[in-house]
């Protein structure tokens, strides 16, 4: 079977981290991608769950932006852990 080259871009840190994991597994990145391609072709699906991290949902990002704005405007109340624990027990 003829071999072909496939080129694509990825984040430099991601590549370095993937190389580390591949080395720990005793394989190289070409082998890792080949395993992925064979499994995907055989199963006709991405061979793992793909989902959105709920942290980055629009409602959560909105809440974070609002909290950050309140912090910038000085609309915050600072409490120690002891004060919070006392409030909880009241």
PDB file of N, CA, C and O in Angstrom:
ATOM      1  N   UNK A   1       0.852  -1.167   0.000  1.00  0.00           N
ATOM      2  CA  UNK A   1       0.000   0.000   0.000  1.00  0.00           C
ATOM      3  C   UNK A   1       0.904   1.239   0.000  1.00  0.00           C
ATOM      4  O   UNK A   1       1.870   1.306   0.759  1.00  0.00           O
ATOM      5  N   UNK A   2       0.591   2.196  -0.837  1.00  0.00           N
ATOM      6  CA  UNK A   2       1.397   3.414  -0.944  1.00  0.00           C
ATOM      7  C   UNK A   2       1.226   4.284   0.298  1.00  0.00           C
ATOM      8  O   UNK A   2       0.145   4.344   0.885  1.00  0.00           O
ATOM      9  N   UNK A   3       2.276   4.935   0.676  1.00  0.00           N
ATOM     10  CA  UNK A   3       2.255   5.849   1.814  1.00  0.00           C
ATOM     11  C   UNK A   3       2.106   7.271   1.299  1.00  0.00           C
ATOM     12  O   UNK A   3       2.654   7.610   0.250  1.00  0.00           O
ATOM     13  N   UNK A   4       1.371   8.106   2.022  1.00  0.00           N
ATOM     14  CA  UNK A   4       1.211   9.520   1.675  1.00  0.00           C
ATOM     15  C   UNK A   4       1.519  10.353   2.901  1.00  0.00           C
ATOM     16  O   UNK A   4       1.449   9.868   4.030  1.00  0.00           O
ATOM     17  N   UNK A   5       1.857  11.605   2.673  1.00  0.00           N
ATOM     18  CA  UNK A   5       2.088  12.541   3.770  1.00  0.00           C
ATOM     19  C   UNK A   5       0.818  13.337   4.023  1.00  0.00           C
ATOM     20  O   UNK A   5       0.105  13.707   3.091  1.00  0.00           O
ATOM     21  N   UNK A   6       0.547  13.593   5.291  1.00  0.00           N
ATOM     22  CA  UNK A   6      -0.578  14.422   5.684  1.00  0.00           C
ATOM     23  C   UNK A   6      -0.009  15.515   6.578  1.00  0.00           C
ATOM     24  O   UNK A   6       0.661  15.225   7.569  1.00  0.00           O
ATOM     25  N   UNK A   7      -0.272  16.754   6.235  1.00  0.00           N
ATOM     26  CA  UNK A   7       0.238  17.880   7.019  1.00  0.00           C
ATOM     27  C   UNK A   7      -0.912  18.665   7.616  1.00  0.00           C
ATOM     28  O   UNK A   7      -1.906  18.921   6.936  1.00  0.00           O
ATOM     29  N   UNK A   8      -0.792  19.048   8.873  1.00  0.00           N
ATOM     30  CA  UNK A   8      -1.766  19.926   9.506  1.00  0.00           C
ATOM     31  C   UNK A   8      -1.086  20.671  10.628  1.00  0.00           C
ATOM     32  O   UNK A   8       0.008  20.303  11.056  1.00  0.00           O
ATOM     33  N   UNK A   9      -1.726  21.708  11.101  1.00  0.00           N
ATOM     34  CA  UNK A   9      -1.159  22.554  12.155  1.00  0.00           C
ATOM     35  C   UNK A   9      -1.840  22.265  13.487  1.00  0.00           C
ATOM     36  O   UNK A   9      -3.025  21.937  13.548  1.00  0.00           O
ATOM     37  N   UNK A  10      -1.042  22.398  14.562  1.00  0.00           N
ATOM     38  CA  UNK A  10      -1.595  22.302  15.909  1.00  0.00           C
ATOM     39  C   UNK A  10      -0.761  23.175  16.822  1.00  0.00           C
ATOM     40  O   UNK A  10       0.359  23.559  16.487  1.00  0.00           O
ATOM     41  N   UNK A  11      -1.313  23.478  17.965  1.00  0.00           N
ATOM     42  CA  UNK A  11      -0.629  24.274  18.970  1.00  0.00           C
ATOM     43  C   UNK A  11       0.696  23.609  19.356  1.00  0.00           C
ATOM     44  O   UNK A  11       0.761  22.393  19.535  1.00  0.00           O
ATOM     45  N   UNK A  12       1.738  24.412  19.479  1.00  0.00           N
ATOM     46  CA  UNK A  12       3.062  23.885  19.773  1.00  0.00           C
ATOM     47  C   UNK A  12       3.110  23.119  21.094  1.00  0.00           C
ATOM     48  O   UNK A  12       3.719  22.051  21.166  1.00  0.00           O
ATOM     49  N   UNK A  13       2.474  23.653  22.139  1.00  0.00           N
ATOM     50  CA  UNK A  13       2.458  22.964  23.435  1.00  0.00           C
ATOM     51  C   UNK A  13       1.699  21.645  23.356  1.00  0.00           C
ATOM     52  O   UNK A  13       2.106  20.652  23.960  1.00  0.00           O
ATOM     53  N   UNK A  14       0.596  21.637  22.610  1.00  0.00           N
ATOM     54  CA  UNK A  14      -0.175  20.402  22.438  1.00  0.00           C
ATOM     55  C   UNK A  14       0.689  19.338  21.774  1.00  0.00           C
ATOM     56  O   UNK A  14       0.693  18.182  22.198  1.00  0.00           O
ATOM     57  N   UNK A  15       1.421  19.729  20.730  1.00  0.00           N
ATOM     58  CA  UNK A  15       2.303  18.788  20.024  1.00  0.00           C
ATOM     59  C   UNK A  15       3.356  18.224  20.977  1.00  0.00           C
ATOM     60  O   UNK A  15       3.587  17.015  21.006  1.00  0.00           O
ATOM     61  N   UNK A  16       3.989  19.098  21.752  1.00  0.00           N
ATOM     62  CA  UNK A  16       5.016  18.638  22.689  1.00  0.00           C
ATOM     63  C   UNK A  16       4.430  17.657  23.703  1.00  0.00           C
ATOM     64  O   UNK A  16       5.029  16.621  23.993  1.00  0.00           O
ATOM     65  N   UNK A  17       3.256  17.991  24.238  1.00  0.00           N
ATOM     66  CA  UNK A  17       2.615  17.112  25.223  1.00  0.00           C
ATOM     67  C   UNK A  17       2.206  15.785  24.598  1.00  0.00           C
ATOM     68  O   UNK A  17       2.314  14.735  25.231  1.00  0.00           O
ATOM     69  N   UNK A  18       1.737  15.834  23.354  1.00  0.00           N
ATOM     70  CA  UNK A  18       1.362  14.586  22.679  1.00  0.00           C
ATOM     71  C   UNK A  18       2.595  13.727  22.435  1.00  0.00           C
ATOM     72  O   UNK A  18       2.537  12.508  22.596  1.00  0.00           O
ATOM     73  N   UNK A  19       3.710  14.342  22.050  1.00  0.00           N
ATOM     74  CA  UNK A  19       4.946  13.588  21.848  1.00  0.00           C
ATOM     75  C   UNK A  19       5.378  12.900  23.144  1.00  0.00           C
ATOM     76  O   UNK A  19       5.847  11.762  23.118  1.00  0.00           O
ATOM     77  N   UNK A  20       5.221  13.585  24.267  1.00  0.00           N
ATOM     78  CA  UNK A  20       5.586  12.993  25.564  1.00  0.00           C
ATOM     79  C   UNK A  20       4.737  11.761  25.838  1.00  0.00           C
ATOM     80  O   UNK A  20       5.257  10.713  26.221  1.00  0.00           O
ATOM     81  N   UNK A  21       3.421  11.891  25.641  1.00  0.00           N
ATOM     82  CA  UNK A  21       2.521  10.755  25.887  1.00  0.00           C
ATOM     83  C   UNK A  21       2.840   9.613  24.931  1.00  0.00           C
ATOM     84  O   UNK A  21       2.895   8.454  25.341  1.00  0.00           O
ATOM     85  N   UNK A  22       3.050   9.937  23.656  1.00  0.00           N
ATOM     86  CA  UNK A  22       3.384   8.894  22.686  1.00  0.00           C
ATOM     87  C   UNK A  22       4.659   8.156  23.099  1.00  0.00           C
ATOM     88  O   UNK A  22       4.719   6.928  23.035  1.00  0.00           O
ATOM     89  N   UNK A  23       5.672   8.907  23.521  1.00  0.00           N
ATOM     90  CA  UNK A  23       6.922   8.277  23.971  1.00  0.00           C
ATOM     91  C   UNK A  23       6.677   7.356  25.155  1.00  0.00           C
ATOM     92  O   UNK A  23       7.241   6.263  25.226  1.00  0.00           O
ATOM     93  N   UNK A  24       5.825   7.803  26.097  1.00  0.00           N
ATOM     94  CA  UNK A  24       5.498   6.959  27.255  1.00  0.00           C
ATOM     95  C   UNK A  24       4.808   5.673  26.824  1.00  0.00           C
ATOM     96  O   UNK A  24       4.971   4.633  27.462  1.00  0.00           O
ATOM     97  N   UNK A  25       4.033   5.744  25.735  1.00  0.00           N
ATOM     98  CA  UNK A  25       3.331   4.566  25.216  1.00  0.00           C
ATOM     99  C   UNK A  25       4.214   3.721  24.297  1.00  0.00           C
ATOM    100  O   UNK A  25       3.827   2.625  23.892  1.00  0.00           O
ATOM    101  N   UNK A  26       5.404   4.238  23.971  1.00  0.00           N
ATOM    102  CA  UNK A  26       6.313   3.496  23.104  1.00  0.00           C
ATOM    103  C   UNK A  26       5.956   3.595  21.631  1.00  0.00           C
ATOM    104  O   UNK A  26       6.304   2.717  20.842  1.00  0.00           O
ATOM    105  N   UNK A  27       5.258   4.671  21.258  1.00  0.00           N
ATOM    106  CA  UNK A  27       4.899   4.873  19.857  1.00  0.00           C
ATOM    107  C   UNK A  27       5.282   6.298  19.454  1.00  0.00           C
ATOM    108  O   UNK A  27       5.624   7.122  20.302  1.00  0.00           O
ATOM    109  N   UNK A  28       5.223   6.575  18.161  1.00  0.00           N
ATOM    110  CA  UNK A  28       5.443   7.944  17.709  1.00  0.00           C
ATOM    111  C   UNK A  28       4.103   8.552  17.294  1.00  0.00           C
ATOM    112  O   UNK A  28       3.075   7.875  17.294  1.00  0.00           O
ATOM    113  N   UNK A  29       4.129   9.828  16.944  1.00  0.00           N
ATOM    114  CA  UNK A  29       2.875  10.512  16.602  1.00  0.00           C
ATOM    115  C   UNK A  29       2.250   9.942  15.338  1.00  0.00           C
ATOM    116  O   UNK A  29       1.025   9.887  15.236  1.00  0.00           O
ATOM    117  N   UNK A  30       3.060   9.517  14.374  1.00  0.00           N
ATOM    118  CA  UNK A  30       2.513   8.919  13.152  1.00  0.00           C
ATOM    119  C   UNK A  30       1.707   7.681  13.494  1.00  0.00           C
ATOM    120  O   UNK A  30       0.614   7.483  12.963  1.00  0.00           O
ATOM    121  N   UNK A  31       2.234   6.852  14.373  1.00  0.00           N
ATOM    122  CA  UNK A  31       1.518   5.643  14.790  1.00  0.00           C
ATOM    123  C   UNK A  31       0.231   6.003  15.516  1.00  0.00           C
ATOM    124  O   UNK A  31      -0.804   5.375  15.296  1.00  0.00           O
ATOM    125  N   UNK A  32       0.290   7.012  16.382  1.00  0.00           N
ATOM    126  CA  UNK A  32      -0.905   7.430  17.123  1.00  0.00           C
ATOM    127  C   UNK A  32      -1.998   7.899  16.162  1.00  0.00           C
ATOM    128  O   UNK A  32      -3.159   7.515  16.303  1.00  0.00           O
ATOM    129  N   UNK A  33      -1.628   8.723  15.196  1.00  0.00           N
ATOM    130  CA  UNK A  33      -2.629   9.204  14.235  1.00  0.00           C
ATOM    131  C   UNK A  33      -3.124   8.077  13.339  1.00  0.00           C
ATOM    132  O   UNK A  33      -4.292   8.067  12.949  1.00  0.00           O
ATOM    133  N   UNK A  34      -2.254   7.131  13.007  1.00  0.00           N
ATOM    134  CA  UNK A  34      -2.683   5.981  12.203  1.00  0.00           C
ATOM    135  C   UNK A  34      -3.692   5.131  12.968  1.00  0.00           C
ATOM    136  O   UNK A  34      -4.685   4.676  12.403  1.00  0.00           O
ATOM    137  N   UNK A  35      -3.431   4.922  14.258  1.00  0.00           N
ATOM    138  CA  UNK A  35      -4.380   4.174  15.103  1.00  0.00           C
ATOM    139  C   UNK A  35      -5.727   4.888  15.112  1.00  0.00           C
ATOM    140  O   UNK A  35      -6.774   4.260  14.954  1.00  0.00           O
ATOM    141  N   UNK A  36      -5.691   6.212  15.299  1.00  0.00           N
ATOM    142  CA  UNK A  36      -6.921   6.998  15.297  1.00  0.00           C
ATOM    143  C   UNK A  36      -7.649   6.846  13.957  1.00  0.00           C
ATOM    144  O   UNK A  36      -8.854   6.595  13.935  1.00  0.00           O
ATOM    145  N   UNK A  37      -6.929   6.995  12.846  1.00  0.00           N
ATOM    146  CA  UNK A  37      -7.554   6.927  11.522  1.00  0.00           C
ATOM    147  C   UNK A  37      -8.160   5.546  11.258  1.00  0.00           C
ATOM    148  O   UNK A  37      -9.259   5.447  10.712  1.00  0.00           O
ATOM    149  N   UNK A  38      -7.453   4.484  11.641  1.00  0.00           N
ATOM    150  CA  UNK A  38      -7.976   3.127  11.427  1.00  0.00           C
ATOM    151  C   UNK A  38      -9.231   2.883  12.254  1.00  0.00           C
ATOM    152  O   UNK A  38     -10.211   2.328  11.756  1.00  0.00           O
ATOM    153  N   UNK A  39      -9.201   3.294  13.506  1.00  0.00           N
ATOM    154  CA  UNK A  39     -10.368   3.090  14.371  1.00  0.00           C
ATOM    155  C   UNK A  39     -11.551   3.915  13.875  1.00  0.00           C
ATOM    156  O   UNK A  39     -12.680   3.425  13.851  1.00  0.00           O
ATOM    157  N   UNK A  40     -11.304   5.152  13.482  1.00  0.00           N
ATOM    158  CA  UNK A  40     -12.379   6.006  12.971  1.00  0.00           C
ATOM    159  C   UNK A  40     -12.968   5.424  11.689  1.00  0.00           C
ATOM    160  O   UNK A  40     -14.186   5.426  11.511  1.00  0.00           O
ATOM    161  N   UNK A  41     -12.118   4.929  10.802  1.00  0.00           N
ATOM    162  CA  UNK A  41     -12.573   4.340   9.544  1.00  0.00           C
ATOM    163  C   UNK A  41     -13.375   3.065   9.797  1.00  0.00           C
ATOM    164  O   UNK A  41     -14.418   2.844   9.181  1.00  0.00           O
ATOM    165  N   UNK A  42     -12.884   2.244  10.695  1.00  0.00           N
ATOM    166  CA  UNK A  42     -13.561   0.976  11.000  1.00  0.00           C
ATOM    167  C   UNK A  42     -14.922   1.210  11.657  1.00  0.00           C
ATOM    168  O   UNK A  42     -15.897   0.547  11.306  1.00  0.00           O
ATOM    169  N   UNK A  43     -14.998   2.159  12.621  1.00  0.00           N
ATOM    170  CA  UNK A  43     -16.234   2.399  13.372  1.00  0.00           C
ATOM    171  C   UNK A  43     -17.136   3.444  12.734  1.00  0.00           C
ATOM    172  O   UNK A  43     -18.298   3.587  13.114  1.00  0.00           O
ATOM    173  N   UNK A  44     -16.589   4.185  11.748  1.00  0.00           N
ATOM    174  CA  UNK A  44     -17.328   5.254  11.073  1.00  0.00           C
ATOM    175  C   UNK A  44     -17.868   6.287  12.067  1.00  0.00           C
ATOM    176  O   UNK A  44     -19.010   6.736  11.971  1.00  0.00           O
ATOM    177  N   UNK A  45     -17.004   6.646  13.024  1.00  0.00           N
ATOM    178  CA  UNK A  45     -17.321   7.660  14.027  1.00  0.00           C
ATOM    179  C   UNK A  45     -16.024   8.109  14.677  1.00  0.00           C
ATOM    180  O   UNK A  45     -14.997   7.441  14.565  1.00  0.00           O
ATOM    181  N   UNK A  46     -16.079   9.240  15.355  1.00  0.00           N
ATOM    182  CA  UNK A  46     -14.929   9.643  16.156  1.00  0.00           C
ATOM    183  C   UNK A  46     -14.875   8.671  17.333  1.00  0.00           C
ATOM    184  O   UNK A  46     -15.871   8.519  18.042  1.00  0.00           O
ATOM    185  N   UNK A  47     -13.752   8.018  17.558  1.00  0.00           N
ATOM    186  CA  UNK A  47     -13.707   6.921  18.531  1.00  0.00           C
ATOM    187  C   UNK A  47     -13.601   7.343  19.990  1.00  0.00           C
ATOM    188  O   UNK A  47     -13.020   6.626  20.805  1.00  0.00           O
ATOM    189  N   UNK A  48     -14.148   8.478  20.314  1.00  0.00           N
ATOM    190  CA  UNK A  48     -14.221   8.928  21.696  1.00  0.00           C
ATOM    191  C   UNK A  48     -15.304   9.985  21.770  1.00  0.00           C
ATOM    192  O   UNK A  48     -15.730  10.523  20.748  1.00  0.00           O
ATOM    193  N   UNK A  49     -15.745  10.279  22.980  1.00  0.00           N
ATOM    194  CA  UNK A  49     -16.803  11.272  23.156  1.00  0.00           C
ATOM    195  C   UNK A  49     -16.260  12.668  22.905  1.00  0.00           C
ATOM    196  O   UNK A  49     -15.201  13.038  23.411  1.00  0.00           O
ATOM    197  N   UNK A  50     -16.992  13.428  22.126  1.00  0.00           N
ATOM    198  CA  UNK A  50     -16.647  14.823  21.877  1.00  0.00           C
ATOM    199  C   UNK A  50     -17.760  15.662  22.483  1.00  0.00           C
ATOM    200  O   UNK A  50     -18.928  15.501  22.129  1.00  0.00           O
ATOM    201  N   UNK A  51     -17.401  16.554  23.395  1.00  0.00           N
ATOM    202  CA  UNK A  51     -18.422  17.358  24.047  1.00  0.00           C
ATOM    203  C   UNK A  51     -17.869  18.748  24.323  1.00  0.00           C
ATOM    204  O   UNK A  51     -16.662  18.983  24.261  1.00  0.00           O
ATOM    205  N   UNK A  52     -18.757  19.634  24.621  1.00  0.00           N
ATOM    206  CA  UNK A  52     -18.399  21.005  24.936  1.00  0.00           C
ATOM    207  C   UNK A  52     -18.178  21.110  26.439  1.00  0.00           C
ATOM    208  O   UNK A  52     -18.971  20.596  27.227  1.00  0.00           O
ATOM    209  N   UNK A  53     -17.113  21.769  26.828  1.00  0.00           N
ATOM    210  CA  UNK A  53     -16.846  21.989  28.242  1.00  0.00           C
ATOM    211  C   UNK A  53     -17.879  22.986  28.758  1.00  0.00           C
ATOM    212  O   UNK A  53     -17.910  24.123  28.288  1.00  0.00           O
ATOM    213  N   UNK A  54     -18.731  22.590  29.718  1.00  0.00           N
ATOM    214  CA  UNK A  54     -19.783  23.492  30.197  1.00  0.00           C
ATOM    215  C   UNK A  54     -19.242  24.776  30.816  1.00  0.00           C
ATOM    216  O   UNK A  54     -19.970  25.761  30.937  1.00  0.00           O
ATOM    217  N   UNK A  55     -17.979  24.771  31.206  1.00  0.00           N
ATOM    218  CA  UNK A  55     -17.389  25.992  31.761  1.00  0.00           C
ATOM    219  C   UNK A  55     -17.484  27.135  30.764  1.00  0.00           C
ATOM    220  O   UNK A  55     -17.657  28.290  31.153  1.00  0.00           O
ATOM    221  N   UNK A  56     -17.372  26.815  29.476  1.00  0.00           N
ATOM    222  CA  UNK A  56     -17.366  27.835  28.436  1.00  0.00           C
ATOM    223  C   UNK A  56     -18.751  28.088  27.845  1.00  0.00           C
ATOM    224  O   UNK A  56     -18.856  28.684  26.773  1.00  0.00           O
ATOM    225  N   UNK A  57     -19.800  27.655  28.512  1.00  0.00           N
ATOM    226  CA  UNK A  57     -21.154  27.934  28.019  1.00  0.00           C
ATOM    227  C   UNK A  57     -21.400  29.436  28.061  1.00  0.00           C
ATOM    228  O   UNK A  57     -20.790  30.148  28.859  1.00  0.00           O
ATOM    229  N   UNK A  58     -22.287  29.912  27.209  1.00  0.00           N
ATOM    230  CA  UNK A  58     -22.555  31.348  27.136  1.00  0.00           C
ATOM    231  C   UNK A  58     -23.069  31.888  28.463  1.00  0.00           C
ATOM    232  O   UNK A  58     -22.691  32.987  28.867  1.00  0.00           O
ATOM    233  N   UNK A  59     -23.932  31.128  29.152  1.00  0.00           N
ATOM    234  CA  UNK A  59     -24.478  31.618  30.423  1.00  0.00           C
ATOM    235  C   UNK A  59     -23.387  31.725  31.488  1.00  0.00           C
ATOM    236  O   UNK A  59     -23.385  32.666  32.282  1.00  0.00           O
ATOM    237  N   UNK A  60     -22.465  30.772  31.509  1.00  0.00           N
ATOM    238  CA  UNK A  60     -21.377  30.829  32.480  1.00  0.00           C
ATOM    239  C   UNK A  60     -20.417  31.967  32.157  1.00  0.00           C
ATOM    240  O   UNK A  60     -19.967  32.678  33.055  1.00  0.00           O
ATOM    241  N   UNK A  61     -20.103  32.141  30.876  1.00  0.00           N
ATOM    242  CA  UNK A  61     -19.216  33.244  30.488  1.00  0.00           C
ATOM    243  C   UNK A  61     -19.849  34.590  30.824  1.00  0.00           C
ATOM    244  O   UNK A  61     -19.153  35.519  31.233  1.00  0.00           O
ATOM    245  N   UNK A  62     -21.168  34.699  30.652  1.00  0.00           N
ATOM    246  CA  UNK A  62     -21.866  35.945  31.001  1.00  0.00           C
ATOM    247  C   UNK A  62     -21.739  36.216  32.500  1.00  0.00           C
ATOM    248  O   UNK A  62     -21.451  37.339  32.913  1.00  0.00           O
ATOM    249  N   UNK A  63     -21.956  35.179  33.306  1.00  0.00           N
ATOM    250  CA  UNK A  63     -21.844  35.325  34.754  1.00  0.00           C
ATOM    251  C   UNK A  63     -20.418  35.711  35.150  1.00  0.00           C
ATOM    252  O   UNK A  63     -20.224  36.534  36.044  1.00  0.00           O
ATOM    253  N   UNK A  64     -19.433  35.126  34.496  1.00  0.00           N
ATOM    254  CA  UNK A  64     -18.042  35.467  34.791  1.00  0.00           C
ATOM    255  C   UNK A  64     -17.736  36.914  34.414  1.00  0.00           C
ATOM    256  O   UNK A  64     -17.053  37.618  35.157  1.00  0.00           O
ATOM    257  N   UNK A  65     -18.239  37.360  33.264  1.00  0.00           N
ATOM    258  CA  UNK A  65     -18.022  38.752  32.849  1.00  0.00           C
ATOM    259  C   UNK A  65     -18.669  39.712  33.842  1.00  0.00           C
ATOM    260  O   UNK A  65     -18.076  40.730  34.199  1.00  0.00           O
ATOM    261  N   UNK A  66     -19.896  39.390  34.294  1.00  0.00           N
ATOM    262  CA  UNK A  66     -20.586  40.236  35.272  1.00  0.00           C
ATOM    263  C   UNK A  66     -19.820  40.274  36.595  1.00  0.00           C
ATOM    264  O   UNK A  66     -19.682  41.335  37.203  1.00  0.00           O
ATOM    265  N   UNK A  67     -19.330  39.136  37.035  1.00  0.00           N
ATOM    266  CA  UNK A  67     -18.559  39.084  38.279  1.00  0.00           C
ATOM    267  C   UNK A  67     -17.275  39.891  38.156  1.00  0.00           C
ATOM    268  O   UNK A  67     -16.893  40.605  39.084  1.00  0.00           O
ATOM    269  N   UNK A  68     -16.609  39.776  37.013  1.00  0.00           N
ATOM    270  CA  UNK A  68     -15.379  40.530  36.794  1.00  0.00           C
ATOM    271  C   UNK A  68     -15.663  42.031  36.792  1.00  0.00           C
ATOM    272  O   UNK A  68     -14.888  42.814  37.342  1.00  0.00           O
ATOM    273  N   UNK A  69     -16.769  42.425  36.177  1.00  0.00           N
ATOM    274  CA  UNK A  69     -17.137  43.843  36.147  1.00  0.00           C
ATOM    275  C   UNK A  69     -17.406  44.350  37.567  1.00  0.00           C
ATOM    276  O   UNK A  69     -16.968  45.442  37.929  1.00  0.00           O
ATOM    277  N   UNK A  70     -18.125  43.560  38.371  1.00  0.00           N
ATOM    278  CA  UNK A  70     -18.382  43.946  39.753  1.00  0.00           C
ATOM    279  C   UNK A  70     -17.074  44.091  40.523  1.00  0.00           C
ATOM    280  O   UNK A  70     -16.920  45.012  41.324  1.00  0.00           O
ATOM    281  N   UNK A  71     -16.140  43.187  40.281  1.00  0.00           N
ATOM    282  CA  UNK A  71     -14.844  43.248  40.940  1.00  0.00           C
ATOM    283  C   UNK A  71     -14.100  44.522  40.547  1.00  0.00           C
ATOM    284  O   UNK A  71     -13.521  45.196  41.400  1.00  0.00           O
ATOM    285  N   UNK A  72     -14.119  44.852  39.250  1.00  0.00           N
ATOM    286  CA  UNK A  72     -13.451  46.063  38.775  1.00  0.00           C
ATOM    287  C   UNK A  72     -14.084  47.325  39.358  1.00  0.00           C
ATOM    288  O   UNK A  72     -13.390  48.308  39.616  1.00  0.00           O
ATOM    289  N   UNK A  73     -15.391  47.298  39.563  1.00  0.00           N
ATOM    290  CA  UNK A  73     -16.114  48.462  40.087  1.00  0.00           C
ATOM    291  C   UNK A  73     -16.069  48.525  41.613  1.00  0.00           C
ATOM    292  O   UNK A  73     -16.626  49.444  42.212  1.00  0.00           O
ATOM    293  N   UNK A  74     -15.416  47.564  42.235  1.00  0.00           N
ATOM    294  CA  UNK A  74     -15.310  47.561  43.691  1.00  0.00           C
ATOM    295  C   UNK A  74     -16.580  47.133  44.397  1.00  0.00           C
ATOM    296  O   UNK A  74     -16.736  47.386  45.591  1.00  0.00           O
ATOM    297  N   UNK A  75     -17.488  46.491  43.683  1.00  0.00           N
ATOM    298  CA  UNK A  75     -18.757  46.043  44.269  1.00  0.00           C
ATOM    299  C   UNK A  75     -18.611  44.620  44.790  1.00  0.00           C
ATOM    300  O   UNK A  75     -19.299  43.702  44.343  1.00  0.00           O
ATOM    301  N   UNK A  76     -17.699  44.456  45.743  1.00  0.00           N
ATOM    302  CA  UNK A  76     -17.451  43.133  46.307  1.00  0.00           C
ATOM    303  C   UNK A  76     -17.447  43.207  47.825  1.00  0.00           C
ATOM    304  O   UNK A  76     -17.192  44.263  48.404  1.00  0.00           O
ATOM    305  N   UNK A  77     -17.722  42.109  48.449  1.00  0.00           N
ATOM    306  CA  UNK A  77     -17.643  41.988  49.896  1.00  0.00           C
ATOM    307  C   UNK A  77     -16.604  40.915  50.182  1.00  0.00           C
ATOM    308  O   UNK A  77     -16.678  39.805  49.656  1.00  0.00           O
ATOM    309  N   UNK A  78     -15.644  41.259  51.014  1.00  0.00           N
ATOM    310  CA  UNK A  78     -14.568  40.325  51.333  1.00  0.00           C
ATOM    311  C   UNK A  78     -14.854  39.706  52.692  1.00  0.00           C
ATOM    312  O   UNK A  78     -15.090  40.408  53.676  1.00  0.00           O
ATOM    313  N   UNK A  79     -14.830  38.373  52.727  1.00  0.00           N
ATOM    314  CA  UNK A  79     -15.043  37.630  53.972  1.00  0.00           C
ATOM    315  C   UNK A  79     -13.944  36.585  54.114  1.00  0.00           C
ATOM    316  O   UNK A  79     -13.490  36.009  53.125  1.00  0.00           O
ATOM    317  N   UNK A  80     -13.525  36.346  55.345  1.00  0.00           N
ATOM    318  CA  UNK A  80     -12.571  35.271  55.602  1.00  0.00           C
ATOM    319  C   UNK A  80     -13.352  33.958  55.676  1.00  0.00           C
ATOM    320  O   UNK A  80     -14.578  33.962  55.781  1.00  0.00           O
ATOM    321  N   UNK A  81     -12.639  32.852  55.620  1.00  0.00           N
ATOM    322  CA  UNK A  81     -13.286  31.545  55.747  1.00  0.00           C
ATOM    323  C   UNK A  81     -13.981  31.423  57.106  1.00  0.00           C
ATOM    324  O   UNK A  81     -15.065  30.850  57.208  1.00  0.00           O
ATOM    325  N   UNK A  82     -13.355  31.960  58.127  1.00  0.00           N
ATOM    326  CA  UNK A  82     -13.941  31.892  59.464  1.00  0.00           C
ATOM    327  C   UNK A  82     -15.277  32.648  59.501  1.00  0.00           C
ATOM    328  O   UNK A  82     -16.251  32.175  60.087  1.00  0.00           O
ATOM    329  N   UNK A  83     -15.309  33.825  58.871  1.00  0.00           N
ATOM    330  CA  UNK A  83     -16.556  34.607  58.827  1.00  0.00           C
ATOM    331  C   UNK A  83     -17.640  33.862  58.059  1.00  0.00           C
ATOM    332  O   UNK A  83     -18.803  33.861  58.464  1.00  0.00           O
ATOM    333  N   UNK A  84     -17.264  33.232  56.958  1.00  0.00           N
ATOM    334  CA  UNK A  84     -18.242  32.480  56.172  1.00  0.00           C
ATOM    335  C   UNK A  84     -18.765  31.283  56.959  1.00  0.00           C
ATOM    336  O   UNK A  84     -19.960  30.989  56.919  1.00  0.00           O
ATOM    337  N   UNK A  85     -17.885  30.597  57.671  1.00  0.00           N
ATOM    338  CA  UNK A  85     -18.295  29.451  58.475  1.00  0.00           C
ATOM    339  C   UNK A  85     -19.227  29.889  59.589  1.00  0.00           C
ATOM    340  O   UNK A  85     -20.195  29.191  59.890  1.00  0.00           O
ATOM    341  N   UNK A  86     -18.957  31.036  60.210  1.00  0.00           N
ATOM    342  CA  UNK A  86     -19.817  31.563  61.261  1.00  0.00           C
ATOM    343  C   UNK A  86     -21.202  31.886  60.691  1.00  0.00           C
ATOM    344  O   UNK A  86     -22.222  31.585  61.312  1.00  0.00           O
ATOM    345  N   UNK A  87     -21.226  32.498  59.509  1.00  0.00           N
ATOM    346  CA  UNK A  87     -22.499  32.825  58.860  1.00  0.00           C
ATOM    347  C   UNK A  87     -23.291  31.550  58.556  1.00  0.00           C
ATOM    348  O   UNK A  87     -24.515  31.523  58.687  1.00  0.00           O
ATOM    349  N   UNK A  88     -22.584  30.506  58.153  1.00  0.00           N
ATOM    350  CA  UNK A  88     -23.244  29.235  57.802  1.00  0.00           C
ATOM    351  C   UNK A  88     -23.889  28.596  59.021  1.00  0.00           C
ATOM    352  O   UNK A  88     -24.947  27.975  58.916  1.00  0.00           O
ATOM    353  N   UNK A  89     -23.251  28.749  60.178  1.00  0.00           N
ATOM    354  CA  UNK A  89     -23.740  28.103  61.401  1.00  0.00           C
ATOM    355  C   UNK A  89     -24.825  28.911  62.115  1.00  0.00           C
ATOM    356  O   UNK A  89     -25.418  28.431  63.081  1.00  0.00           O
ATOM    357  N   UNK A  90     -25.086  30.118  61.652  1.00  0.00           N
ATOM    358  CA  UNK A  90     -26.094  30.960  62.327  1.00  0.00           C
ATOM    359  C   UNK A  90     -27.480  30.584  61.914  1.00  0.00           C
ATOM    360  O   UNK A  90     -28.448  31.185  62.381  1.00  0.00           O
TER     361      UNK A  90
END
